[in-house]
Amino acid sequence: MYSRIIGTGSYLPAKLLTNRDLESVVDTTDEWIYSRSGIRERHIAADDENASDLAVAAARKAMQAADVGPEDIGLIVVATTTPDMIFPSTACLVQHKLGIKNCPAFDMQAVCSGFVYALATADKFLRSGACRHALVIGAEIYSRILDWKDRSTCVLFGDGAGAVVLGLSDTPGVLSTHLHADGSYHEVLSVPGCVSRGEIKGHPFVVMEGSAVFKFAVKVLEEVALEALAANGLSPREVDWLIPHQANIRIIQATAKKLGLGMDKVVATVERHANTSAASIPLALDEAVRDGRIRPGNLVLLEGVGGGFTWGAALLRW
């Protein structure tokens, strides 16, 4: 038995925050942001929106595209770094809001690699026969864990959600998944704070060593892409579409170059979405599916790297 993506969906909050808008918030300019990241704008969740709300909106679109109802879903995995609350899981809240009954539901925390981790987990559930359909979601509200006085981080992130429905298939859809982590890099990209006895302990906002993240990301994204292709006896030139985590256009360009791929084979949404962490890959995937770029038979490579560090790839036959 194999699993295959049979529906995609996404959601972006209505509020749009451009680089020009940020010029009045923090000491920065549109040119400074764009030249270093490729970002022009990002979406920001409303005060009354939570990660589960974004996730539900994306999930409904994915389920509609897959032509499945709540009664068909046998597993929910939500990749998020910004859950609604400490517990219950955002996945359980999504399950309730969608009217889905009696199936496993849990969150996956692998930061920007979260969607690949969640997809890999759901793929194993389907291949084992545990369920016939799985809902896999990446949903983030990073605007609430940013220090809006720190121009090195606040300009890079946005909010959003993307979702897919995995279904059983007689032919391979998810060809293979490859996951890695190295906790020795935990201080390079983190939110080193927590709530203890009703008080915030430590620093509750994103901190990042930008140059270290860049070097590591380019290295491991090339390695894990080649690992996924080698596992299936394929070469980079056979890839129809590369959909990397949308963190920084320079990381995306450097990774594509190392794989010998032109940017015409890369789905890039970072200019309009910024870095939406676990939501970035499914957001880009949904856009490319809906605008017709991704077609049946295409070889699609998903890959991401995030704080931890975690990194991974999933190779798909559409």
N, C-alpha and C positions, 0 to 999 in steps of 0.2 A: 504494500500500500504506500502511496505517496500523498503529499499535500501540495496544494496549488492555491495561489491567490486568485480568488474568484470575484472580488469586489474591493474597491478602494474608496476612501472618502477623506475629507479634510475640513478644517474650520479655522478661520482667522478672526479674531475679535474686530469689531467695527472701528475702534479708535486707531488711527494711523499717526505714528510719530516719525517725522522726517529728520534728517540730519540738520536741516535749517531750524527746525523746532528746538533741537538740542542745543543750538548755539546760544539760546537764551537761558538754558538750564545749567550748563557746565562749560568750562573753558575749552572749547573745541570749535572746529569748523567743518563744513561739509567736505571740503577738499581733504582735510586731515583724516577724517574717518574713511572716506571712500578710497583714498590712495593706499591706506594700510589694511583695509578689510574687504573692499568691494561692496560695502553696505551703503544704501541710500535711505532706506526706511525700514520700519518694523511695526508690528501691531501690538497693542497693549490692551490687556484684559480690563473690562469694566470692574468697578469696585465690588459689584454683586456677582461677578463671575468667578467660579472656582475651576480647578483643573478638571473635575468631574463633568462640569457643564461643557467645557470645550471638548472633552472626550466623547460625551454623548452626542453632540452635534456632528462630529466626524464619524462616529460609529453608525449613526442612522443613515448617513449617505453611503457608507460602505455596505451596509446591510441591504439597502435599496438596490445598489448596483449588483450585488450578489443574488438578489431575489430570494433572500432568506428572512424569516421572521424570528421573534424572540424565542419561540419554541424550538428553533433549529440550533441555537447556539449551545455548545456543550463545554465551552471554556472561555474565560475572559482573562487576558493578561494586559495590564496597563503599565507601560514603561513611563515612569515619572520621577523627577527629582523634587518636584514641588507639589506634594499631595495636599488634598484639602485639609487634612488633619493628621495627627500622629497615628491614630487608628479610630475607626476601622479603615481598611485599605480603600484607596480611590476606586479600585476595581469593584469592590462590594457596593459602593455608592453608585457606580455606573450600572451595575447589574440591576439594582433597585429602580433606578430612573428609566431603564429600558424595559422594565417588566419581564426580565429574564429570571427563570426559576431553576433552582436545584442544579447548578453547575459550579465547578470550581471557579473561583475568582480571586486573583491576587496581583499585587504590584511587583514590578521588577525595577530594581535600582542599580543601574549601571551608567548613570548620567547620560552623556551624549551617545554612548553605544547601546543605550537601553532598548531601542526598538529592535536592533539586530539580536540582542540577547533574548528579548521577548519572542521574536519570530522563531528563533532557534528552539526555544522551549516549547512553543505551540506545535511546531513541526514534529517534535518528538512525541507529543501527546497523540497527534493524529496517526503517525506511523505505527504507534503501538496499539492502535485500535481503541484508545480510551474515549474518543469522541469523533464525530463526523464533521463538525464545523467549529472553528475557533475565531474569536474576535480579538485582534491584537491591535493595541492602541499606543501611540506616543502622545502625551499631553503635558504641556509645561506652561507655567506662569512665572517666568524668570524675572519679570519686572518687580516682583516682591522680594527678591533676594539680592537686589543690586544696590550698591551705594551710589546714588545719583549725583554725588560730588566727585566720584572717581572716574575720570574720563577714560582711563585705560580699560575699564570693564563695562561701564553702563551703556556705552554706545554700541556694544557688540551683540546684545541679546534682544530677543523678542518673545512674544507669546503665541501659542497656537497648538493645534492638535491634528494628527493624521491617524487614519485607521485602515486596517485591511481585514477581510474575512478570508480565512483559510478553509478550504474544503478538501475532502478526500478525492483522490484522482487515481485512475489506472495508469497514468503516465507521469513521469517526473515533472514537477513544477519547481519545488524547492530542491535543487540538485544537491546542495550540501551547505552546511553552516560551520563557521570556524570562530571560536571564542577564546580570548586571552585576557589576562590581567597581570599587573605587577604593582603591588601595593607599596613598594619602596618609593614610588613617585607621588605618594598621597599628598604631600605638601605643595606640589607644583601647581595644582588646580583644585581648589576646595572651597567649601563654606565651613570654616572651622568654628562653628558655634552650635549651641544646643539650648534647649529649655530645661532648666533644672529647678525644681521646687518653685515653679511659677516665675522664674527669672531667666533672662537670656544670659547664658554663660559663653564667653568667648566672642568671636567676631561673626555676626549673623549674615554677612554679605560675601559675594563671590570675590575670591582673591586668586590671582593668576600670575605666573611668571611667563609672560608672553613668548619670549624667544625660546625658552625650554619646551613649551608646548608645541610650538611650530616645528622645531627640529624632530621631536619625538613623533609627532603626528605624521609627518611626511615619511619618516622611516618605516613605521609600523603599518601605515596604510598601503604602502607598496608591498611590504612583506605578506600581509594577510590576503591581499588581492591575488598575488602570485600563488599563495598556498591554496586558495579556493580553486583557482584555475587548474593548477597541477593535479589536485585531487580528482578532477574530472577529465584529465587528459586534454585540456584546452589551453589556448594561448591568448594573450591580450588582444591580438588582432581579430579574434573571433567575437569579442565583446561588442554588442550593439549599443548598449547604454551603461555608463557608469553613473551611479547615484550615490555620491559620498555624503557624509555628514556635512551640513552647510555651516561651517564655522567661519571660514575666511577664504576669500577667492584665491589668495596666493597659495594657501595649502592645497586647495582643489587643483589649481593649475600645475603646481609642482608634482602632485601625485599623478595627474594625467600624463605629464611629460615623462615621468619615470616609467610609466607603463606603455609609453609609445602611442598614447591615444590623443587625438586632436580634441579640442574643446567642443567640436561639433558632435562628439559622442558623449558629452557630459551633460547631465541635467543639473543646472545651477540656478538656485532660487535665492541665494544669500543676499543679493542686491535688494530684494523686496521683502524678505522675511527676517533677515539677520539670523543669528544663531538661536534656534528654538530647541536646542538640546535634543532630547529623545523624540521630539516631534518633527525634526527637520527632514529625516529621510522619508517618512510616510507622506509628509506634505509635498515634497518634490516628486515622489512616486505618483501620487494622485494627480498632480498637475500634468505629468507626462503621459499618463494613461488617458486622461480626459481630453487632452488636446491632440491625441492620436499619434504622438511620437512613438510610444511603445506599442508594438503590434504583435499579433500571435506569431510564435516561433522565435522572437527576439531573445537574445542572451543578455540578461540584466544582472549587473553586479552591484550589490549594496554594501557599503562599508562605513564604519564609524569608529571614532576614538574619543574617549571622554575621561573625566577625572577619575583618579584611582591609582594608576591609569587602567582603563579597560579599553579593549578594542576587539573588533570582530568584522566578519564579512558573511554575506549570504549570496549564493549564486543561484539565479532563477532562470528557468526556461519559461517564457511567457506563453 
